[in-house]
Amino acid sequence: MNGEASNCETEYANLKEKIDGLIGVWQENTKEVEDLTTKMASGKWTLEDDENLEGLASEAKKAKTNVDLWMIKLNELKTKCELQSENSNS
């Protein structure tokens, strides 16, 4: 049963790594959003800002899709690993 528990730990670690990567990207993107907000508020909006905003919107959609998939994977892992846990206690 240790192999199964180890597999769960590995799968959780892989999922966490992906989530940590997303968090890192969005910490960087936060600065871009703040810059765009400042430019918008000051009326200094450019065509490049339009492109940057479109890029951020695209990134947000991709991130939402990834988060949705990760939530499904997390629920699958919870079910799988809880079942393994219960089986190993029997």
PyMOL commands that set and color helices and strands:
alter all, ss='L'
color gray80, all
select helices_A, chain A and resi 2-42+47-89
alter helices_A, ss='H'
color red, helices_A
deselect
rebuild
show_as cartoon
